[in-house]
């Protein structure tokens, strides 16, 4: 198993909760939820039972339809899984719990019983059919899991020092030097290509072959497509997902759903976006009408951009229209020699990093009254009752007209300004010019 940061959060939950809550690990499929839950069970408990509802028999599922006799329930589980449960020393894992809604509803009674600890893992948790006719337990603490972040990726490939050393340079506002910066950018581009899906990372480590890595990612994307078709058999949800790279590449101020699925009602569009967001395969960035520390209060839910939860999957989706037969595209991307404008790829990488660090995603567009030109701030962070505007570039150019126009309008609201690009760290007046691999420290 790869080292994952969420493990420390599981330890915190076990210590703080002491059986008073169950933990629900929610996230997209194939990001390692089940793996980390079982590893935690093996290391931190005397015994555990893992109930995989994707494989569990009807007999096991039916046990949760009537939980009036918990002694009988626990006896049956111990017999079926040939495992002894010990009071306050055992864990029961409900894997893919969305497939057995009655088991999720049973959490309330199970937690109140206090004999054992409970971890649930699931995808598509909030999709309507998975919560229909059940009472969501208030004893459930939710933890969102994301694909492997850049530091976790470095750990996986055996690099345990680079991330902390670069952090020190960031904190000291210190340059790394051109040679080191080039090496760091190459390493980060490798992460953007492989991504943070554990299967893809494992394939890269084992084979060092981008073609095989790409096949793994295509399999995951096909799995997501199958899920979307189950939610929406018309295929519109799949179309919205597949079109994310193309929509970002147009550099439009919002995702134009009408160009993908026609003129659907606003209510139906919001429903589709809610379902994509609930799948955790997509990150939604909302336009804010009044950029300030309370951006959630002024976001426009009808104006949004969509990103893929994992930039490695995004890279594969960019070239989904062709069969992957050689490593040429990957090698050019890795060496930064692909001719296409890759601003939208870097933008997705930044969105993934910010979301994984617990930030809601917001952006802002404005028009210069003199030139009538539209300018866009790619991301806005709320920090210390102020905002931090971020402009993302796929090159080393330091042009930052959007930041300047934004500052002219909202200077009193700004804490720090950031330009994310591909050159070494620099400070230009009050603008922090950050190489993209320093975004995790914001």
C-alpha positions in Angstrom: 0.0 0.0 0.0 1.2 3.5 -0.8 1.6 6.0 2.1 -1.5 8.2 2.3 -2.0 11.3 4.4 -5.6 10.3 5.2 -4.2 7.6 7.4 -3.4 10.3 10.0 -6.9 11.6 9.9 -8.2 8.1 10.6 -6.0 8.0 13.7 -7.4 11.3 14.8 -10.9 10.1 14.3 -10.3 6.9 16.3 -8.7 8.8 19.2 -11.2 11.7 19.3 -14.4 9.7 18.6 -13.8 6.7 20.8 -16.7 4.9 19.2 -19.2 7.8 19.3 -19.2 8.3 15.6 -18.7 6.2 12.5 -16.4 7.5 9.8 -17.5 7.7 6.1 -14.7 7.9 3.6 -16.2 9.3 0.5 -14.5 9.8 -2.9 -14.3 8.8 -6.5 -13.9 5.2 -7.4 -10.4 3.7 -7.6 -8.7 6.3 -5.4 -7.7 3.8 -2.7 -10.5 4.1 -0.1 -10.9 0.4 0.6 -7.2 -0.1 0.7 -6.5 2.5 3.3 -9.5 1.5 5.4 -8.4 -2.2 5.5 -4.7 -1.2 6.2 -5.9 0.9 9.1 -8.0 -2.0 10.4 -5.0 -4.4 10.3 -2.7 -2.0 12.1 -4.9 -0.3 14.7 -7.4 -3.1 15.8 -7.1 -6.6 17.2 -9.6 -7.9 14.6 -11.8 -6.5 11.9 -14.5 -7.6 9.4 -14.7 -6.1 5.9 -18.1 -6.3 4.3 -17.8 -5.6 0.6 -21.3 -4.8 -0.5 -20.2 -5.1 -4.1 -19.7 -8.9 -3.4 -21.7 -9.6 -0.3 -24.5 -12.2 -0.6 -28.1 -11.4 -0.4 -28.1 -13.1 3.0 -25.6 -10.7 4.4 -27.4 -7.6 2.9 -30.7 -8.8 4.4 -29.2 -8.8 7.9 -29.4 -5.0 7.9 -33.1 -4.8 7.1 -33.9 -5.7 10.7 -31.4 -4.7 13.3 -33.7 -5.1 16.4 -31.4 -7.8 17.7 -27.8 -6.7 17.4 -26.5 -9.7 19.2 -27.9 -11.9 16.4 -26.4 -9.5 13.8 -22.9 -9.7 15.3 -23.1 -13.4 15.7 -24.0 -14.0 12.1 -21.3 -11.7 10.9 -18.6 -13.4 13.0 -19.7 -16.8 11.8 -19.9 -15.8 8.1 -16.5 -14.0 8.1 -14.9 -16.5 10.6 -13.6 -13.6 12.8 -14.1 -12.9 16.5 -15.1 -9.4 17.4 -13.8 -7.9 20.6 -15.6 -5.1 22.4 -13.9 -1.7 21.7 -11.0 -3.5 20.0 -12.6 -4.4 16.7 -13.6 -2.6 13.6 -16.3 -3.3 11.0 -15.8 -1.9 7.5 -18.8 -1.3 5.3 -17.1 -1.2 1.9 -19.1 0.4 -1.0 -21.8 1.1 1.5 -23.9 3.0 -1.1 -24.8 -0.4 -2.5 -26.6 -1.3 0.7 -28.5 1.8 2.0 -30.0 -0.2 4.9 -26.5 -0.8 6.2 -25.8 2.9 6.1 -29.0 3.7 7.9 -28.1 1.0 10.6 -25.1 3.0 11.6 -27.1 5.0 14.1 -28.1 2.0 16.1 -24.6 0.4 15.7 -22.8 3.4 17.0 -25.2 3.9 19.9 -24.4 0.2 20.8 -20.8 1.3 21.3 -19.3 -2.2 21.1 -17.3 -1.8 17.9 -15.9 1.0 15.6 -17.3 1.5 12.1 -15.8 2.8 8.9 -17.8 3.2 5.7 -16.3 3.7 2.3 -18.3 4.7 -0.7 -18.7 6.4 -4.1 -21.8 8.1 -5.5 -22.9 8.5 -1.9 -25.3 11.3 -2.4 -26.8 10.2 -5.7 -30.6 10.1 -5.2 -31.1 6.3 -5.6 -28.5 5.6 -2.9 -30.2 7.7 -0.3 -33.8 7.2 -1.2 -36.1 6.2 1.7 -33.3 6.0 4.3 -32.5 8.2 7.2 -28.9 9.5 7.0 -27.3 8.9 10.4 -26.2 12.0 12.3 -23.6 9.8 14.0 -21.7 9.6 10.7 -18.6 11.8 10.3 -17.7 12.4 6.6 -14.2 12.5 5.3 -13.5 13.2 1.6 -10.6 11.4 0.0 -8.9 12.6 -3.1 -6.4 10.9 -5.5 -2.8 10.9 -4.4 -1.4 14.4 -4.2 2.0 15.5 -5.4 3.7 14.7 -2.1 2.1 11.3 -1.9 3.3 10.7 -5.5 6.8 11.6 -4.5 6.7 9.2 -1.6 5.5 6.5 -3.9 8.4 6.9 -6.3 10.9 6.9 -3.4 11.4 10.7 -2.9 11.0 11.6 0.7 12.9 14.8 0.8 12.1 17.1 -2.2 8.7 18.2 -1.1 9.9 19.5 2.4 13.0 21.1 0.9 11.0 23.0 -1.7 8.5 24.1 1.1 11.4 25.7 2.9 12.4 27.6 -0.2 8.8 28.8 -0.6 8.6 29.9 3.1 11.9 31.8 2.7 11.0 33.4 -0.6 14.1 31.8 -2.0 15.0 30.9 -5.6 15.9 27.3 -6.4 18.1 28.0 -9.4 17.4 27.3 -13.0 18.8 23.7 -13.0 16.9 22.7 -9.9 13.7 24.4 -11.2 13.9 22.5 -14.5 14.3 19.2 -12.7 11.4 20.0 -10.4 9.2 21.0 -13.3 10.0 17.8 -15.1 9.1 15.8 -11.9 5.8 17.7 -11.5 4.9 17.2 -15.2 5.5 13.5 -14.6 2.9 13.7 -11.8 0.5 15.5 -14.1 0.9 12.7 -16.7 0.7 9.7 -14.4 -1.8 11.3 -11.9 -2.7 10.2 -8.5 -4.8 7.1 -9.1 -3.0 4.3 -7.1 -3.4 1.8 -10.0 -1.8 4.2 -12.5 1.0 5.1 -10.1 1.7 1.4 -9.4 1.8 0.6 -13.1 4.2 3.4 -13.7 6.5 2.2 -10.9 6.4 -1.4 -12.1 6.6 -0.9 -15.9 8.0 2.6 -16.4 5.8 2.6 -19.6 3.4 5.4 -20.3 1.4 3.3 -22.7 0.5 0.8 -19.9 -0.2 3.7 -17.5 -2.5 5.2 -20.1 -4.4 1.9 -20.5 -5.0 1.8 -16.7 -6.4 5.4 -16.8 -8.6 4.6 -19.7 -10.1 1.6 -17.8 -10.8 4.0 -14.9 -12.5 6.5 -17.2 -14.6 3.8 -18.8 -15.6 2.8 -15.3 -16.7 6.3 -14.6 -18.6 6.4 -17.9 -20.5 3.2 -16.9 -21.5 4.9 -13.6 -22.7 8.0 -15.4 -24.9 5.9 -17.7 -26.5 4.2 -14.7 -27.3 7.6 -13.3 -28.4 9.1 -16.6 -29.1 6.6 -19.4 -29.5 9.4 -22.0 -25.8 9.9 -21.9 -25.9 13.6 -21.2 -23.9 13.2 -18.0 -21.2 11.4 -19.9 -21.1 14.1 -22.5 -20.6 16.8 -19.9 -17.8 14.9 -18.3 -16.0 14.0 -21.6 -16.2 17.7 -22.8 -14.4 19.2 -19.8 -10.9 19.4 -21.5 -12.4 20.9 -24.6 -14.5 23.4 -22.6 -11.5 24.6 -20.7 -9.5 24.8 -23.9 -11.9 27.4 -25.3 -10.9 29.7 -22.5 -14.5 30.8 -22.1 -15.7 32.4 -18.9 -18.0 29.5 -18.0 -18.8 25.9 -19.0 -21.3 26.3 -21.9 -23.6 23.3 -21.4 -25.8 24.3 -24.3 -23.0 23.6 -26.8 -22.8 20.0 -25.4 -26.4 18.9 -24.5 -28.5 21.6 -26.1 -30.9 24.0 -24.3 -31.8 22.1 -21.2 -33.6 23.9 -18.4 -31.6 25.6 -15.7 -33.0 23.3 -13.1 -31.9 20.2 -15.1 -28.4 21.6 -15.6 -28.0 22.2 -11.9 -29.2 18.6 -11.3 -26.6 17.3 -13.7 -23.8 19.3 -12.1 -24.9 18.2 -8.6 -24.7 14.6 -9.7 -21.3 15.1 -11.3 -20.1 16.8 -8.1 -21.5 14.0 -5.9 -19.6 11.4 -7.9 -16.4 13.2 -6.8 -15.0 12.6 -10.2 -15.4 16.3 -11.0 -14.4 19.5 -9.2 -16.7 22.5 -9.7 -15.4 26.1 -9.6 -18.1 28.7 -9.2 -18.0 32.3 -10.3 -18.3 34.8 -7.5 -20.1 38.0 -8.1 -18.5 39.9 -5.2 -15.0 38.6 -4.4 -14.4 38.8 -0.7 -13.6 36.5 2.3 -17.2 35.2 2.3 -17.2 34.0 -1.3 -19.6 31.2 -0.7 -22.3 33.9 -0.1 -21.9 35.5 -3.5 -21.2 32.5 -5.8 -23.3 32.1 -8.9 -24.3 28.5 -9.1 -25.4 29.0 -12.7 -21.9 30.1 -13.8 -19.2 27.5 -13.3 -16.2 25.7 -14.6 -15.5 21.9 -14.4 -12.3 20.1 -13.7 -11.4 16.4 -13.5 -10.6 15.2 -10.0 -7.2 13.8 -11.2 -5.0 15.5 -13.7 -3.6 12.2 -14.9 -7.1 11.2 -16.0 -7.5 14.7 -17.5 -4.4 14.1 -19.6 -5.8 10.9 -20.9 -9.2 12.4 -21.5 -7.5 15.2 -23.6 -6.5 12.5 -26.1 -9.4 10.2 -25.8 -10.2 10.5 -29.5 -7.2 8.6 -30.5 -5.9 5.1 -29.6 -2.8 5.3 -27.6 -0.1 3.4 -29.6 3.1 5.0 -28.6 4.6 7.2 -25.9 5.2 10.1 -28.2 2.5 12.4 -26.7 3.6 11.6 -23.2 7.3 12.1 -23.9 6.6 15.5 -25.5 4.4 16.6 -22.6 7.0 15.5 -20.1 9.7 17.5 -21.9 7.3 20.4 -22.4 7.6 20.2 -26.2 4.0 19.5 -27.2 2.9 22.3 -29.5 -0.6 22.8 -28.1 -1.4 25.4 -25.5 -1.5 23.5 -22.3 -2.8 26.2 -20.0 -5.9 24.3 -19.3 -3.9 21.2 -18.2 -2.0 23.3 -15.7 -5.3 24.9 -14.6 -6.7 21.5 -13.9 -3.6 20.6 -11.9 -3.9 23.7 -9.8 -7.6 23.1 -9.2 -6.8 19.5 -8.0 -4.2 20.7 -5.6 -6.3 23.5 -4.1 -9.3 21.2 -3.7 -7.2 18.4 -2.1 -5.9 21.0 0.4 -9.5 21.8 1.6 -10.2 24.9 -0.5 -13.5 25.5 -2.3 -12.9 26.6 -5.9 -13.9 30.0 -7.0 -13.0 32.3 -10.0 -13.9 35.8 -11.1 -14.3 37.6 -14.4 -14.4 41.3 -15.0 -14.5 43.8 -17.8 -12.2 46.8 -18.1 -14.4 49.8 -18.6 -12.0 51.5 -20.9 -10.9 48.7 -23.2 -14.1 46.6 -22.8 -11.8 43.5 -22.6 -12.8 40.7 -20.3 -10.2 39.6 -17.7 -10.3 36.5 -15.5 -8.8 35.5 -12.2 -8.4 31.7 -12.4 -8.8 31.0 -8.7 -9.5 33.0 -5.6 -8.5 31.9 -2.1 -9.9 33.3 1.2 -7.2 34.0 3.7 -7.4 36.2 6.9 -10.6 38.0 5.9 -9.1 38.9 2.5 -8.7 37.2 -0.8 -5.7 35.9 -2.8 -6.1 36.0 -6.5 -4.3 33.4 -8.6 -3.5 33.6 -12.3 -2.2 30.4 -14.0 0.1 30.2 -17.0 1.6 27.2 -18.8 4.7 29.2 -19.7 7.4 31.3 -18.1 5.9 34.6 -19.1 5.3 37.0 -16.2 2.5 39.0 -17.9 -0.3 39.5 -15.3 -2.8 41.9 -16.7 -5.7 40.1 -15.1 -4.1 40.5 -11.7 -3.5 44.2 -12.3 -7.1 44.9 -13.4 -8.3 43.0 -10.4 -6.0 44.9 -8.1 -7.2 48.3 -9.5 -10.7 47.3 -8.5 -10.3 45.5 -5.2 -6.9 46.5 -3.8 -8.2 46.8 -0.2 -9.5 43.2 -0.3 -6.2 41.6 -1.4 -3.8 39.8 1.0 -1.4 38.4 -1.6 -1.3 38.1 -5.4 0.0 34.9 -7.1 1.2 34.2 -10.6 1.6 30.5 -11.2 4.0 29.7 -14.1 6.9 27.4 -15.1 9.9 29.5 -14.1 11.8 29.7 -10.8 10.3 31.5 -7.8 10.4 35.3 -8.1 8.9 38.4 -6.4 7.8 41.1 -8.7 6.8 44.1 -6.6 3.9 42.5 -4.5 3.3 39.6 -6.9 4.6 36.2 -5.9 5.6 34.3 -9.1 5.4 30.6 -8.2 6.5 27.6 -10.1 3.5 25.3 -10.4 5.0 22.7 -8.0 4.8 25.3 -5.2 1.0 25.6 -5.3 0.5 23.0 -2.6 2.0 25.4 -0.1 -0.5 28.1 -0.6 
